[in-house]
Amino acid sequence: MKKENPSFSDELLADINSAGRKTNSPRISYDQYKQNGGQYREEDFIENYGSFQAAVELCGFKAAIE
């Protein structure tokens, strides 16, 4: 896992938390993230955390694979 820009990485996690709270579920997929106001590309998560799922887990959610 590499973090290119720590403040951008924090923004990514904050955005997952914001979208995740709107789902009312302990699981969140990338599609759910986008449907609930997620602003970032999946590639941003891959570049900073290795995968979207890894970032989701850092936020305390479980990844939902679609």
Buried (B, 14 or more C-beta within 10 A) or exposed (E): EEEEEEEEBEBBBEBBBBBBEBBEEEEBBBEBBBEBEBEBEBEBBEBBBEBBBBBBBBBEBEBBEE
